[in-house]
Amino acid sequence: GEEMVPQMIHTIEYVLGCISNTASYLRLWALSLAHAQLSEVFWEKTVVEIGLESADPIMIFVCITAWSCFTVGVLMGMESLSAFLHALRLHWVEFMNKFYHGDGYKFIPFSFDNLAVILGED
């Protein structure tokens, strides 16, 4: 009976962690889908509606160039955001759930004032 309560707590934490990890990965997947959809919208609005309707080869070239720049710009921005979110997720969701216990000692940042006090050189 004494072990049953802590085991139930660990089981609940594990299940919640699995759900949280799945939701986190789904968020990253949704970000990649958003990039694909934005690229398609840019294609429709620039190349199809402006470039192809004009039937001018120079205008088509300008529209494809603009579409390429927009798509690469959005790709770089969204993939940078995706990489940042993935690193943040790995640090806070994965690392903290598995290894952090909070049973250490209090962090005291380095300071020359504190160093003088520790060494007894007031």
C-alpha positions in Angstrom: 0.0 0.0 0.0 2.9 2.4 0.8 4.4 2.0 -2.6 1.2 2.1 -4.5 0.6 5.9 -4.1 4.1 7.0 -5.4 3.8 4.5 -8.3 0.4 5.9 -9.3 1.8 9.4 -9.1 4.8 8.4 -11.3 2.4 6.7 -13.7 0.2 9.8 -14.0 3.3 12.0 -14.5 4.5 9.6 -17.2 1.2 9.6 -19.1 1.0 13.4 -18.9 4.6 13.7 -20.2 3.8 11.5 -23.2 0.7 13.6 -24.0 2.8 16.8 -23.6 5.6 15.5 -25.8 3.1 14.4 -28.5 1.5 17.9 -28.5 4.9 19.5 -28.7 5.8 17.5 -31.8 2.5 18.2 -33.3 3.1 21.9 -32.9 6.4 21.6 -34.8 4.6 19.6 -37.5 1.9 22.3 -37.8 4.6 24.9 -38.3 6.0 23.0 -41.3 2.5 22.6 -42.7 2.0 26.3 -42.4 5.1 27.0 -44.4 3.8 24.8 -47.2 0.4 26.5 -47.3 2.0 30.0 -47.3 4.2 29.0 -50.2 1.1 27.9 -52.1 -0.7 31.1 -51.3 2.3 33.2 -52.5 2.4 31.1 -55.7 -1.3 31.7 -56.4 -1.2 35.5 -55.6 2.1 36.3 -57.4 2.7 33.9 -60.3 -0.8 32.7 -61.2 -2.9 35.9 -60.6 -0.3 38.5 -61.7 2.3 36.8 -63.9 0.4 34.3 -65.9 -2.6 36.5 -66.4 -0.4 39.2 -68.0 1.1 36.7 -70.4 4.3 38.8 -70.6 7.5 36.7 -70.2 9.3 39.5 -68.3 6.4 39.8 -65.9 6.3 36.1 -65.4 10.0 36.1 -64.6 9.6 39.0 -62.1 6.7 37.3 -60.4 8.6 34.0 -60.1 11.6 35.9 -58.7 9.3 37.7 -56.2 7.7 34.4 -55.3 11.1 32.7 -54.8 12.2 35.6 -52.5 9.0 35.6 -50.5 9.1 31.8 -50.1 12.8 31.7 -49.1 12.2 34.6 -46.6 9.2 32.8 -45.0 11.1 29.5 -45.1 14.1 31.0 -43.3 11.9 32.8 -40.7 9.7 29.8 -40.0 12.5 27.2 -40.0 14.5 29.5 -37.6 11.5 29.6 -35.4 11.0 25.9 -35.7 14.7 25.2 -34.7 14.4 27.6 -31.8 11.2 26.0 -30.6 12.6 22.5 -31.0 15.7 23.4 -28.9 13.6 25.0 -26.3 11.3 22.0 -26.2 14.3 19.6 -25.8 15.7 21.7 -22.9 12.5 22.3 -21.0 10.2 19.4 -21.8 12.7 16.5 -22.3 15.6 17.5 -20.0 13.6 18.9 -17.1 11.2 16.0 -17.0 13.9 13.3 -16.9 16.9 14.8 -15.0 15.9 17.8 -13.0 15.0 17.2 -9.4 15.6 20.5 -7.7 17.5 19.0 -4.8 20.8 20.8 -5.2 22.2 23.9 -3.6 21.2 27.5 -4.2 22.9 29.2 -7.2 25.0 32.2 -6.3 26.3 34.1 -9.3 29.9 35.1 -9.5 30.6 38.5 -8.0 33.9 40.1 -6.9 32.1 41.5 -3.9 31.0 38.0 -2.8 34.5 36.7 -3.5 35.9 39.3 -1.1 33.4 38.3 1.6 34.1 34.5 1.1 37.9 35.0 1.3 37.5 37.3 4.4 39.0 40.3 2.8 36.5 42.9 3.8 
